[in-house]
């Protein structure tokens, strides 16, 4: 599968819906939101026991915004549902200060409003051990913007995630695409603002890093920025 096509299947908050779920969402949006909130709150309540068990581990490695899959190689995956621990990451993480060795997050931060992003970073700063690491991957909106100003297409319309693709024949379509992604994206990054936001939240030794095949998704490499910071 082409790298540019494959990465849309991994969007953390874009899950394939069953026919029934999709129908309820379209026909009864208020009921859908209510049932979804009840379901997620129930999952999060159950997850409090898992947080307590996790706190007892000597080494804690967290993958924030993992999507609905379980962690491996010592990683604990955290997401709204379907992960090792189901949690709304805009809410405080119920772990002690200075207790986590590393936090990894890939293509999550662009889904957060800026003020929520700052809160999440503050909480990561709180739970990391002194010298603990934060490893970040986000889409590089600068690639799309540079393509627009060069009158090029960074990705073609048939490579875009269909619900988010709008073809007006303008190069600005790709800017709207990466900026909003059908309502899922709320913030854009380039190399400079990613590093400066981490510094703003008092992370140390902040620098861009290379793609790491041991943790990063290869299909995301073509459009991503990677950064590493310590507490």
N, CA, C and O of each residue as an XYZ file, in Angstrom:
924
protein
N       0.849     -1.203      0.000
C       0.000      0.000      0.000
C       0.877      1.243      0.000
O       1.895      1.282      0.691
N       0.499      2.248     -0.758
C       1.252      3.496     -0.802
C       1.291      4.130      0.578
O       0.282      4.147      1.283
N       2.459      4.655      0.974
C       2.602      5.251      2.300
C       1.589      6.339      2.557
O       1.033      6.431      3.652
N       1.344      7.171      1.549
C       0.448      8.304      1.744
C      -0.988      7.842      1.951
O      -1.755      8.506      2.649
N      -1.362      6.712      1.354
C      -2.706      6.188      1.545
C      -2.818      5.469      2.879
O      -3.846      5.547      3.552
N      -1.766      4.777      3.253
C      -1.834      3.945      4.446
C      -2.019      4.757      5.711
O      -2.667      4.294      6.649
N      -1.460      5.971      5.758
C      -1.452      6.686      7.034
C      -2.828      7.121      7.461
O      -3.038      7.373      8.648
N      -3.774      7.223      6.555
C      -5.099      7.634      6.952
C      -5.815      6.537      7.732
O      -6.718      6.837      8.513
N      -5.442      5.291      7.545
C      -6.054      4.199      8.279
C      -5.650      4.225      9.739
O      -6.247      3.528     10.559
N      -4.633      5.026     10.078
C      -4.111      5.031     11.433
C      -4.534      6.257     12.224
O      -4.089      6.437     13.358
N      -5.382      7.103     11.655
C      -5.809      8.281     12.392
C      -6.436      7.858     13.712
O      -7.355      7.039     13.729
N      -5.934      8.423     14.844
C      -6.311      7.933     16.170
C      -7.806      8.025     16.449
O      -8.365      7.193     17.164
N      -8.448      9.041     15.880
C      -9.841      9.247     16.200
C     -10.773      8.987     15.021
O     -11.935      9.392     15.052
N     -10.281      8.320     13.990
C     -11.115      7.933     12.861
C     -11.215      6.418     12.846
O     -10.318      5.747     12.334
N     -12.283      5.871     13.394
C     -12.460      4.434     13.455
C     -13.565      4.025     12.488
O     -14.522      4.769     12.273
N     -13.421      2.823     11.902
C     -14.466      2.301     11.037
C     -15.699      1.982     11.878
O     -15.595      1.319     12.910
N     -16.858      2.451     11.440
C     -18.071      2.268     12.194
C     -18.903      1.125     11.619
O     -18.922      0.913     10.407
N     -19.587      0.394     12.489
C     -20.538     -0.609     12.030
C     -21.728      0.086     11.401
O     -21.942      1.281     11.607
N     -22.506     -0.668     10.628
C     -23.677     -0.080      9.986
C     -24.659      0.490     10.991
O     -25.192      1.580     10.781
N     -24.913     -0.235     12.093
C     -25.855      0.230     13.107
C     -25.350      1.493     13.780
O     -26.099      2.455     13.952
N     -24.068      1.492     14.165
C     -23.492      2.668     14.828
C     -23.546      3.879     13.918
O     -23.877      4.978     14.363
N     -23.227      3.688     12.658
C     -23.248      4.791     11.705
C     -24.661      5.325     11.518
O     -24.866      6.534     11.410
N     -25.637      4.419     11.481
C     -27.030      4.842     11.290
C     -27.531      5.653     12.477
O     -28.180      6.684     12.299
N     -27.230      5.189     13.696
C     -27.648      5.920     14.896
C     -27.007      7.302     14.917
O     -27.652      8.289     15.270
N     -25.741      7.364     14.539
C     -25.030      8.643     14.556
C     -25.666      9.646     13.599
O     -25.771     10.832     13.915
N     -26.090      9.170     12.433
C     -26.661     10.062     11.427
C     -28.101     10.439     11.746
O     -28.497     11.592     11.576
N     -28.903      9.447     12.218
C     -30.334      9.688     12.430
C     -30.635     10.326     13.785
O     -31.569     11.117     13.913
N     -29.838      9.975     14.794
C     -30.103     10.466     16.148
C     -28.801     10.974     16.768
O     -28.265     10.351     17.684
N     -28.292     12.102     16.272
C     -26.977     12.580     16.744
C     -26.919     12.853     18.243
O     -25.904     12.571     18.880
N     -27.992     13.398     18.814
C     -27.992     13.684     20.252
C     -27.958     12.391     21.067
O     -27.241     12.288     22.062
N     -28.749     11.407     20.628
C     -28.752     10.108     21.310
C     -27.390      9.443     21.183
O     -26.895      8.844     22.138
N     -26.788      9.549     20.009
C     -25.470      8.951     19.789
C     -24.438      9.553     20.734
O     -23.657      8.826     21.349
N     -24.432     10.882     20.853
C     -23.462     11.542     21.728
C     -23.677     11.134     23.182
O     -22.721     10.923     23.929
N     -24.971     11.024     23.577
C     -25.283     10.637     24.960
C     -24.787      9.225     25.248
O     -24.119      8.993     26.256
N     -25.115      8.278     24.360
C     -24.703      6.890     24.560
C     -23.184      6.755     24.534
O     -22.605      5.980     25.295
N     -22.546      7.523     23.644
C     -21.083      7.481     23.571
C     -20.473      7.974     24.873
O     -19.534      7.365     25.387
N     -20.997      9.076     25.416
C     -20.469      9.620     26.669
C     -20.650      8.635     27.817
O     -19.749      8.455     28.637
N     -21.817      7.998     27.872
C     -22.073      7.009     28.927
C     -21.086      5.850     28.817
O     -20.517      5.408     29.815
N     -20.892      5.367     27.600
C     -19.985      4.245     27.362
C     -18.556      4.593     27.746
O     -17.890      3.821     28.436
N     -18.079      5.764     27.298
C     -16.702      6.160     27.593
C     -16.499      6.403     29.085
O     -15.459      6.045     29.638
N     -17.491      7.011     29.740
C     -17.369      7.242     31.183
C     -17.289      5.924     31.947
O     -16.560      5.808     32.933
N     -18.044      4.937     31.481
C     -17.998      3.614     32.108
C     -16.617      2.988     31.935
O     -16.052      2.441     32.882
N     -16.079      3.072     30.719
C     -14.738      2.530     30.468
C     -13.686      3.221     31.320
O     -12.796      2.571     31.867
N     -13.790      4.543     31.431
C     -12.809      5.298     32.194
C     -12.893      4.981     33.688
O     -11.882      4.971     34.390
N     -14.118      4.722     34.163
C     -14.278      4.346     35.565
C     -13.580      3.016     35.845
O     -12.889      2.871     36.853
N     -13.762      2.060     34.961
C     -13.096      0.771     35.110
C     -11.579      0.913     35.038
O     -10.846      0.167     35.688
N     -11.117      1.868     34.249
C      -9.681      2.018     34.039
C      -8.948      2.548     35.260
O      -7.724      2.437     35.332
N      -9.654      3.116     36.210
C      -8.982      3.626     37.407
C      -8.261      2.512     38.155
O      -7.213      2.740     38.760
N      -8.827      1.296     38.113
C      -8.157      0.158     38.741
C      -6.874     -0.191     38.007
O      -5.885     -0.590     38.623
N      -6.893     -0.039     36.688
C      -5.699     -0.337     35.892
C      -4.603      0.689     36.153
O      -3.422      0.343     36.185
N      -4.988      1.953     36.338
C      -3.991      2.968     36.673
C      -3.290      2.613     37.986
O      -2.073      2.754     38.110
N      -4.076      2.149     38.966
C      -3.487      1.807     40.265
C      -2.493      0.662     40.136
O      -1.433      0.676     40.763
N      -2.839     -0.329     39.321
C      -1.934     -1.456     39.100
C      -0.672     -1.003     38.368
O       0.432     -1.452     38.675
N      -0.850     -0.113     37.401
C       0.286      0.387     36.633
C       1.264      1.145     37.515
O       2.477      1.074     37.322
N       0.718      1.876     38.492
C       1.552      2.688     39.371
C       2.583      1.846     40.132
O       3.616      2.363     40.556
N       2.304      0.566     40.300
C       3.185     -0.313     41.068
C       4.370     -0.821     40.252
O       5.290     -1.417     40.813
N       4.365     -0.598     38.949
C       5.444     -1.096     38.107
C       6.718     -0.268     38.310
O       6.664      0.941     38.537
N       7.844     -0.941     38.226
C       9.129     -0.248     38.406
C       9.450      0.646     37.212
O       9.997      1.738     37.372
N       9.106      0.175     36.013
C       9.328      0.935     34.787
C       7.984      1.142     34.101
O       7.255      0.184     33.845
N       7.661      2.403     33.805
C       6.378      2.724     33.181
C       6.637      3.438     31.858
O       7.260      4.499     31.819
N       6.145      2.833     30.771
C       6.291      3.389     29.418
C       4.886      3.560     28.842
O       4.169      2.576     28.658
N       4.492      4.792     28.557
C       3.135      5.089     28.125
C       3.108      5.549     26.678
O       3.926      6.368     26.259
N       2.168      5.021     25.926
C       1.912      5.438     24.545
C       0.568      6.154     24.524
O      -0.483      5.513     24.563
N       0.601      7.485     24.462
C      -0.619      8.289     24.488
C      -1.211      8.397     23.083
O      -0.503      8.687     22.119
N      -2.527      8.158     22.981
C      -3.199      8.264     21.687
C      -2.832      7.125     20.761
O      -2.611      7.327     19.567
N      -2.771      5.941     21.311
C      -2.306      4.764     20.565
C      -3.299      4.256     19.546
O      -2.928      3.532     18.622
N      -4.581      4.633     19.707
C      -5.628      3.974     18.946
C      -6.084      2.732     19.681
O      -5.535      2.399     20.731
N      -7.087      2.035     19.145
C      -7.663      0.879     19.842
C      -6.827     -0.384     19.675
O      -7.214     -1.305     18.956
N      -5.693     -0.417     20.337
C      -4.839     -1.601     20.281
C      -4.038     -1.703     21.568
O      -3.861     -0.721     22.289
N      -3.560     -2.907     21.840
C      -2.830     -3.181     23.068
C      -1.338     -2.934     22.866
O      -0.822     -3.077     21.758
N      -0.653     -2.563     23.939
C       0.761     -2.295     23.876
C       1.588     -3.572     23.907
O       1.088     -4.639     24.261
N       2.857     -3.452     23.533
C       3.789     -4.578     23.560
C       5.166     -4.059     23.957
O       5.384     -2.849     24.015
N       6.088     -4.968     24.229
C       7.463     -4.601     24.591
C       7.520     -3.634     25.776
O       8.344     -2.720     25.810
N       6.637     -3.855     26.736
C       6.654     -3.043     27.945
C       5.857     -1.756     27.866
O       5.769     -1.029     28.856
N       5.271     -1.454     26.708
C       4.487     -0.237     26.555
C       3.047     -0.460     27.010
O       2.470     -1.523     26.779
N       2.477      0.547     27.656
C       1.056      0.556     28.004
C       0.363      1.588     27.124
O       0.701      2.771     27.164
N      -0.598      1.144     26.336
C      -1.293      2.028     25.403
C      -2.474      2.705     26.085
O      -3.226      2.084     26.836
N      -2.615      4.009     25.796
C      -3.677      4.813     26.389
C      -4.467      5.485     25.279
O      -3.889      6.169     24.434
N      -5.780      5.298     25.269
C      -6.639      6.005     24.313
C      -8.068      5.977     24.831
O      -8.336      5.415     25.893
N      -8.988      6.581     24.084
C     -10.369      6.692     24.537
C     -11.012      5.330     24.770
O     -11.733      5.138     25.749
N     -10.752      4.394     23.874
C     -11.316      3.056     24.054
C     -10.503      2.048     23.263
O      -9.856      2.392     22.274
N     -10.543      0.807     23.707
C      -9.892     -0.273     22.986
C      -8.411     -0.449     23.266
O      -7.788     -1.367     22.732
N      -7.827      0.425     24.104
C      -6.405      0.334     24.434
C      -6.227     -0.431     25.746
O      -7.195     -0.949     26.305
N      -4.986     -0.500     26.233
C      -4.758     -1.144     27.532
C      -5.513     -0.409     28.635
O      -6.132     -1.019     29.507
N      -5.444      0.918     28.570
C      -6.192      1.757     29.514
C      -6.995      2.759     28.716
O      -6.453      3.461     27.862
N      -8.293      2.828     28.992
C      -9.183      3.748     28.285
C      -9.292      5.037     29.082
O      -9.715      5.033     30.238
N      -8.902      6.155     28.445
C      -8.849      7.415     29.196
C      -8.933      8.598     28.245
O      -8.385      8.570     27.143
N      -9.631      9.642     28.691
C      -9.652     10.919     27.987
C      -8.405     11.684     28.416
O      -8.303     12.118     29.563
N      -7.464     11.846     27.502
C      -6.168     12.400     27.854
C      -6.196     13.891     28.174
O      -5.187     14.444     28.611
N      -7.338     14.551     27.962
C      -7.443     15.937     28.397
C      -7.791     16.027     29.886
O      -7.801     17.115     30.462
N      -8.077     14.875     30.502
C      -8.314     14.833     31.946
C      -7.010     14.466     32.651
O      -6.163     13.798     32.057
N      -6.830     14.887     33.900
C      -5.588     14.587     34.615
C      -5.286     13.088     34.640
O      -6.184     12.269     34.840
N      -4.032     12.742     34.439
C      -3.606     11.351     34.475
C      -3.474     10.926     35.939
O      -2.732     11.558     36.690
N      -4.175      9.870     36.363
C      -4.140      9.475     37.784
C      -2.901      8.654     38.138
O      -2.997      7.502     38.562
N      -1.743      9.274     37.952
C      -0.474      8.682     38.353
C       0.280      9.681     39.225
O       0.069     10.890     39.124
N       1.148      9.170     40.069
C       1.917     10.036     40.962
C       2.943     10.858     40.191
O       3.348     10.494     39.087
N       3.347     11.952     40.780
C       4.450     12.731     40.223
C       5.709     11.872     40.152
O       5.917     10.981     40.975
N       6.538     12.153     39.160
C       7.858     11.516     39.048
C       7.785      9.986     39.042
O       8.570      9.317     39.715
N       6.841      9.443     38.280
C       6.646      7.991     38.302
C       6.783      7.320     36.936
O       6.823      6.091     36.868
N       6.857      8.087     35.851
C       6.835      7.531     34.499
C       8.204      7.722     33.844
O       8.812      8.787     33.951
N       8.678      6.678     33.168
C       9.992      6.727     32.534
C       9.968      7.401     31.166
O      10.865      8.178     30.838
N       8.949      7.107     30.372
C       8.868      7.689     29.034
C       7.418      7.762     28.583
O       6.622      6.862     28.850
N       7.091      8.842     27.899
C       5.799      9.006     27.228
C       6.063      9.172     25.748
O       6.867     10.009     25.339
N       5.388      8.374     24.954
C       5.464      8.471     23.495
C       4.084      8.830     22.970
O       3.076      8.321     23.460
N       4.038      9.709     21.969
C       2.759     10.031     21.349
C       2.966     10.309     19.871
O       3.865     11.057     19.488
N       2.125      9.699     19.044
C       2.226      9.844     17.598
C       0.892     10.301     17.021
O      -0.129      9.632     17.180
N       0.914     11.435     16.358
C      -0.260     11.977     15.671
C      -1.462     12.067     16.606
O      -2.571     11.653     16.267
N      -1.214     12.611     17.774
C      -2.271     12.922     18.740
C      -2.423     14.422     18.929
O      -3.543     14.931     18.940
N      -1.306     15.143     19.077
C      -1.363     16.537     19.495
C      -2.153     17.420     18.525
O      -2.766     18.400     18.949
N      -2.147     17.090     17.241
C      -2.882     17.902     16.269
C      -4.392     17.784     16.442
O      -5.143     18.577     15.874
N      -4.844     16.800     17.224
C      -6.276     16.619     17.477
C      -6.745     17.449     18.672
O      -7.944     17.521     18.940
N      -5.815     18.073     19.389
C      -6.143     18.799     20.616
C      -6.194     20.300     20.373
O      -5.367     20.853     19.649
N      -7.172     20.949     20.985
C      -7.159     22.405     21.023
C      -5.896     22.855     21.752
O      -5.385     22.144     22.618
N      -5.399     24.030     21.399
C      -4.107     24.472     21.938
C      -4.086     24.486     23.464
O      -3.111     24.039     24.069
N      -5.148     24.992     24.096
C      -5.171     25.047     25.556
C      -5.196     23.646     26.169
O      -4.592     23.411     27.215
N      -5.895     22.721     25.517
C      -5.880     21.332     25.981
C      -4.495     20.718     25.809
O      -4.034     19.955     26.658
N      -3.840     21.055     24.705
C      -2.484     20.565     24.472
C      -1.554     21.000     25.593
O      -0.759     20.201     26.088
N      -1.647     22.256     25.992
C      -0.799     22.752     27.076
C      -1.082     22.014     28.382
O      -0.160     21.724     29.144
N      -2.353     21.712     28.642
C      -2.707     20.969     29.856
C      -2.133     19.559     29.814
O      -1.603     19.069     30.812
N      -2.238     18.912     28.666
C      -1.705     17.558     28.526
C      -0.191     17.562     28.740
O       0.346     16.684     29.414
N       0.486     18.543     28.170
C       1.939     18.633     28.340
C       2.321     18.888     29.791
O       3.311     18.343     30.279
N       1.546     19.711     30.479
C       1.816     19.954     31.900
C       1.669     18.673     32.705
O       2.448     18.415     33.623
N       0.668     17.872     32.358
C       0.454     16.619     33.080
C       1.566     15.613     32.773
O       2.002     14.874     33.657
N       2.018     15.588     31.524
C       3.145     14.725     31.184
C       4.389     15.150     31.963
O       5.122     14.310     32.484
N       4.618     16.450     32.035
C       5.746     16.984     32.804
C       5.645     16.555     34.263
O       6.653     16.221     34.886
N       4.443     16.563     34.802
C       4.240     16.195     36.207
C       4.555     14.723     36.469
O       5.222     14.404     37.453
N       4.090     13.829     35.611
C       4.209     12.396     35.901
C       5.568     11.811     35.514
O       5.931     10.742     36.005
N       6.327     12.485     34.647
C       7.637     11.967     34.260
C       8.619     12.011     35.433
O       8.598     12.935     36.246
N       9.471     11.000     35.500
C      10.564     11.024     36.453
C      11.579     12.096     36.044
O      11.635     12.455     34.868
N      12.370     12.610     36.963
C      13.465     13.499     36.553
C      14.350     12.790     35.528
O      14.829     11.682     35.768
N      14.557     13.433     34.398
C      15.301     12.809     33.316
C      14.451     11.933     32.416
O      14.941     11.408     31.416
N      13.167     11.769     32.765
C      12.262     10.996     31.928
C      12.071     11.660     30.577
O      12.269     12.866     30.438
N      11.683     10.868     29.576
C      11.641     11.351     28.201
C      10.216     11.486     27.670
O       9.321     10.713     28.013
N      10.043     12.488     26.826
C       8.839     12.649     26.019
C       9.255     12.575     24.561
O      10.068     13.374     24.097
N       8.698     11.616     23.844
C       8.997     11.438     22.425
C       7.722     11.712     21.631
O       6.683     11.100     21.877
N       7.814     12.643     20.674
C       6.634     13.173     19.991
C       6.751     12.996     18.485
O       7.827     13.141     17.905
N       5.620     12.679     17.868
C       5.499     12.661     16.413
C       4.208     13.378     16.034
O       3.140     13.055     16.554
N       4.304     14.351     15.131
C       3.128     15.082     14.654
C       3.244     15.285     13.146
O       4.346     15.233     12.600
N       2.117     15.516     12.466
C       2.207     15.829     11.038
C       2.824     17.203     10.823
O       2.569     18.135     11.585
N       3.629     17.318      9.792
C       4.320     18.562      9.481
C       3.471     19.375      8.503
O       3.519     19.151      7.294
N       2.697     20.314      9.036
C       1.841     21.139      8.183
C       2.661     22.005      7.243
O       2.180     22.405      6.183
N       3.897     22.296      7.626
C       4.756     23.106      6.776
C       4.978     22.482      5.412
O       5.146     23.202      4.428
N       4.983     21.171      5.332
C       5.148     20.494      4.044
C       3.986     20.818      3.106
O       4.182     21.045      1.912
N       2.788     20.837      3.657
C       1.602     21.156      2.867
C       1.609     22.629      2.452
O       1.251     22.972      1.325
N       2.022     23.490      3.381
C       2.045     24.923      3.089
C       3.099     25.263      2.044
O       2.855     26.069      1.146
N       4.264     24.649      2.164
C       5.310     24.906      1.174
C       4.880     24.424     -0.204
O       5.162     25.066     -1.216
N       4.193     23.285     -0.229
C       3.691     22.786     -1.513
C       2.686     23.770     -2.111
O       2.682     23.998     -3.321
N       1.837     24.352     -1.266
C       0.861     25.331     -1.744
C       1.551     26.547     -2.354
O       1.185     26.988     -3.443
N       2.548     27.090     -1.657
C       3.224     28.284     -2.159
C       4.092     27.987     -3.381
O       4.398     28.886     -4.165
N       4.481     26.734     -3.538
C       5.227     26.329     -4.739
C       4.310     25.878     -5.864
O       4.761     25.411     -6.910
N       3.009     26.028     -5.624
C       1.989     25.623     -6.605
C       2.134     24.143     -6.970
O       2.062     23.756     -8.137
N       2.341     23.335     -5.930
C       2.431     21.885     -6.077
C       1.389     21.242     -5.173
O       0.815     21.899     -4.305
N       1.153     19.969     -5.381
C       0.314     19.198     -4.471
C       1.219     18.254     -3.683
O       1.920     17.427     -4.265
N       1.198     18.383     -2.363
C       1.999     17.494     -1.529
C       1.446     16.077     -1.578
O       2.202     15.110     -1.669
N       0.123     15.959     -1.517
C      -0.549     14.686     -1.766
C      -1.679     14.939     -2.761
O      -2.201     16.050     -2.849
N      -2.044     13.917     -3.496
C      -3.105     14.051     -4.485
C      -4.466     13.792     -3.834
O      -4.553     13.197     -2.760
N      -5.519     14.248     -4.503
C      -6.859     14.108     -3.946
C      -7.217     12.650     -3.671
O      -7.854     12.341     -2.664
N      -6.804     11.758     -4.567
C      -7.147     10.342     -4.371
C      -6.332      9.679     -3.277
O      -6.573      8.519     -2.941
N      -5.365     10.403     -2.715
C      -4.568      9.898     -1.607
C      -5.068     10.413     -0.263
O      -4.601      9.973      0.788
N      -6.006     11.335     -0.296
C      -6.515     11.928      0.934
C      -7.576     11.025      1.574
O      -8.224     10.223      0.902
N      -7.732     11.180      2.888
C      -8.788     10.490      3.610
C     -10.127     11.004      3.079
O     -10.413     12.192      3.225
N     -10.955     10.156      2.469
C     -12.122     10.624      1.710
C     -13.053     11.602      2.423
O     -13.437     12.602      1.817
N     -13.443     11.360      3.707
C     -14.343     12.326      4.346
C     -13.757     13.726      4.495
O     -14.495     14.698      4.655
N     -12.432     13.827      4.440
C     -11.783     15.125      4.641
C     -11.358     15.791      3.340
O     -10.917     16.940      3.351
N     -11.484     15.089      2.226
C     -11.018     15.620      0.941
C     -12.075     16.505      0.309
O     -13.215     16.084      0.115
N     -11.695     17.727     -0.011
C     -12.557     18.659     -0.737
C     -11.777     19.129     -1.959
O     -10.712     19.733     -1.829
N     -12.305     18.854     -3.132
C     -11.614     19.186     -4.376
C     -12.304     20.354     -5.052
O     -13.333     20.194     -5.709
N     -11.718     21.542     -4.882
C     -12.217     22.721     -5.586
C     -11.292     23.105     -6.720
O     -11.530     24.090     -7.419
N     -10.224     22.319     -6.907
C      -9.247     22.650     -7.930
C      -8.222     23.669     -7.484
O      -7.439     24.159     -8.297
N      -8.218     23.993     -6.202
C      -7.281     24.973     -5.658
C      -6.238     24.279     -4.797
O      -6.538     23.303     -4.110
N      -5.009     24.787     -4.839
C      -3.972     24.253     -3.966
C      -4.295     24.444     -2.497
O      -3.732     23.767     -1.637
N      -5.207     25.371     -2.206
C      -5.580     25.594     -0.814
C      -6.342     24.408     -0.238
O      -6.461     24.283      0.981
N      -6.855     23.541     -1.095
C      -7.559     22.352     -0.612
C      -6.678     21.535      0.321
O      -7.157     21.023      1.332
N      -5.394     21.406     -0.007
C      -4.505     20.602      0.823
C      -4.193     21.287      2.154
O      -3.926     20.620      3.153
N      -4.229     22.622      2.162
C      -4.022     23.351      3.418
C      -5.220     23.145      4.335
O      -5.060     22.882      5.526
N      -6.427     23.267      3.774
C      -7.632     22.994      4.556
C      -7.639     21.557      5.062
O      -8.087     21.276      6.173
N      -7.144     20.673      4.242
C      -7.128     19.254      4.596
C      -6.294     19.003      5.845
O      -6.774     18.388      6.797
N      -5.055     19.471      5.850
C      -4.190     19.198      6.996
C      -4.598     20.036      8.205
O      -4.369     19.629      9.344
N      -5.194     21.190      7.972
C      -5.599     22.058      9.085
C      -6.807     21.510      9.833
O      -6.896     21.648     11.053
N      -7.742     20.886      9.109
C      -9.022     20.526      9.726
C      -9.328     19.033      9.718
O      -9.916     18.534     10.678
N      -8.953     18.301      8.669
C      -9.230     16.874      8.529
C     -10.666     16.538      8.958
O     -10.890     15.722      9.853
N     -11.613     17.180      8.305
C     -13.028     16.907      8.546
C     -13.422     17.116     10.010
O     -14.282     16.411     10.539
N     -12.782     18.094     10.655
C     -13.100     18.419     12.044
C     -12.229     17.722     13.067
O     -12.344     18.014     14.258
N     -11.364     16.813     12.652
C     -10.532     16.079     13.600
C      -9.264     16.824     13.982
O      -8.792     16.678     15.109
N      -8.696     17.618     13.082
C      -7.501     18.388     13.396
C      -7.891     19.770     13.907
O      -8.805     20.400     13.376
N      -7.202     20.231     14.925
C      -7.496     21.555     15.482
C      -6.253     22.433     15.624
O      -6.362     23.605     15.986
N      -5.065     21.871     15.340
C      -3.843     22.653     15.517
C      -2.790     22.139     14.540
O      -2.689     20.936     14.297
N      -2.007     23.065     13.983
C      -0.980     22.692     13.013
C       0.409     22.892     13.601
O       0.633     23.761     14.443
N       1.338     22.058     13.128
C       2.717     22.116     13.614
C       3.706     22.250     12.462
O       3.476     21.769     11.353
N       4.825     22.928     12.770
C       6.030     22.809     11.961
C       7.179     22.543     12.926
O       6.960     22.416     14.131
N       8.388     22.459     12.412
C       9.511     22.119     13.263
C       9.719     23.136     14.389
O      10.045     22.765     15.517
N       9.527     24.419     14.072
C       9.824     25.473     15.044
C       8.804     25.520     16.179
O       9.181     25.573     17.349
N       7.506     25.501     15.839
C       6.536     25.651     16.931
C       6.453     24.403     17.796
O       6.138     24.502     18.982
N       6.731     23.219     17.228
C       6.732     22.014     18.055
C       7.816     22.108     19.126
O       7.551     21.871     20.305
N       9.020     22.449     18.722
C      10.126     22.575     19.680
C       9.838     23.673     20.698
O      10.081     23.489     21.891
N       9.327     24.803     20.244
C       9.107     25.934     21.152
C       7.972     25.686     22.138
O       8.021     26.170     23.269
N       6.944     24.935     21.723
C       5.859     24.598     22.646
C       6.374     23.699     23.756
O       6.010     23.878     24.918
N       7.216     22.734     23.410
C       7.783     21.861     24.440
C       8.666     22.657     25.401
O       8.640     22.422     26.609
N       9.441     23.592     24.869
C      10.258     24.438     25.740
C       9.376     25.319     26.614
O       9.696     25.561     27.778
N       8.276     25.795     26.061
C       7.340     26.641     26.805
C       6.804     25.930     28.039
O       6.521     26.563     29.056
N       6.668     24.613     27.944
C       6.171     23.818     29.070
C       7.311     23.250     29.914
O       7.135     22.265     30.632
N       8.477     23.883     29.819
C       9.620     23.606     30.702
C      10.276     22.241     30.474
O      10.928     21.709     31.372
N      10.107     21.685     29.296
C      10.886     20.492     28.970
C      12.313     20.915     28.633
O      12.554     22.017     28.140
N      13.247     20.014     28.912
C      14.654     20.297     28.713
C      15.194     19.487     27.530
O      14.589     18.510     27.088
N      16.362     19.933     27.033
C      17.056     19.205     25.963
C      16.122     18.898     24.788
O      16.153     17.804     24.226
N      15.306     19.868     24.434
C      14.336     19.667     23.358
C      15.047     19.744     22.010
O      15.769     20.700     21.728
N      14.833     18.741     21.200
C      15.457     18.742     19.876
C      14.640     17.884     18.924
O      13.897     16.996     19.343
N      14.791     18.164     17.642
C      14.202     17.293     16.642
C      15.001     15.999     16.607
O      16.205     15.995     16.860
N      14.333     14.918     16.298
C      15.007     13.621     16.215
C      14.686     12.968     14.882
O      13.803     13.414     14.149
N      15.415     11.910     14.585
C      15.160     11.145     13.376
C      14.040     10.133     13.596
O      13.688      9.815     14.733
N      13.497      9.643     12.518
C      12.553      8.537     12.555
C      13.186      7.353     13.277
O      14.329      6.990     13.002
N      12.437      6.753     14.203
C      12.929      5.610     14.972
C      12.070      4.394     14.626
O      10.920      4.322     15.057
N      12.596      3.442     13.863
C      11.790      2.297     13.432
C      11.302      1.418     14.572
O      10.392      0.611     14.380
N      11.892      1.560     15.758
C      11.464      0.731     16.884
C      10.155      1.216     17.495
O       9.469      0.447     18.168
N       9.796      2.477     17.272
C       8.554      3.001     17.861
C       7.673      3.736     16.854
O       6.453      3.759     17.016
N       8.256      4.331     15.828
C       7.484      5.154     14.890
C       6.896      4.307     13.761
O       7.449      3.274     13.384
N       5.762      4.770     13.231
C       5.108      4.100     12.116
C       5.764      4.529     10.803
O       5.819      5.716     10.482
N       6.253      3.557     10.062
C       6.920      3.857      8.801
C       6.006      4.605      7.840
O       6.455      5.498      7.121
N       4.730      4.246      7.826
C       3.797      4.868      6.878
C       3.533      6.335      7.188
O       2.949      7.043      6.368
N       3.960      6.807      8.375
C       3.787      8.214      8.732
C       5.032      9.047      8.450
O       4.984     10.275      8.529
N       6.125      8.407      8.129
C       7.405      9.111      8.057
C       7.395     10.234      7.036
O       7.995     11.282      7.277
N       6.727     10.044      5.895
C       6.819     11.015      4.807
C       6.265     12.384      5.180
O       6.621     13.377      4.545
N       5.399     12.468      6.198
C       4.769     13.748      6.530
C       4.998     14.189      7.966
O       4.379     15.155      8.411
N       5.860     13.519      8.697
C       5.949     13.725     10.134
C       7.173     14.525     10.563
O       8.195     14.585      9.879
N       7.009     15.144     11.751
C       8.106     15.760     12.494
C       8.281     14.943     13.772
O       7.297     14.515     14.375
N       9.505     14.730     14.178
C       9.802     13.969     15.390
C      10.627     14.847     16.339
O      11.548     15.552     15.927
N      10.266     14.777     17.611
C      11.002     15.556     18.618
C      11.174     14.726     19.869
O      10.394     13.817     20.150
N      12.224     15.063     20.624
C      12.524     14.373     21.873
C      12.857     15.426     22.925
O      13.547     16.406     22.646
N      12.353     15.207     24.142
C      12.605     16.149     25.239
C      12.720     15.374     26.531
O      12.278     14.228     26.617
N      13.314     15.996     27.542
C      13.426     15.378     28.863
C      12.862     16.311     29.924
O      12.732     17.518     29.716
N      12.535     15.724     31.053
C      12.040     16.525     32.187
C      13.247     17.091     32.938
O      13.079     17.799     33.931
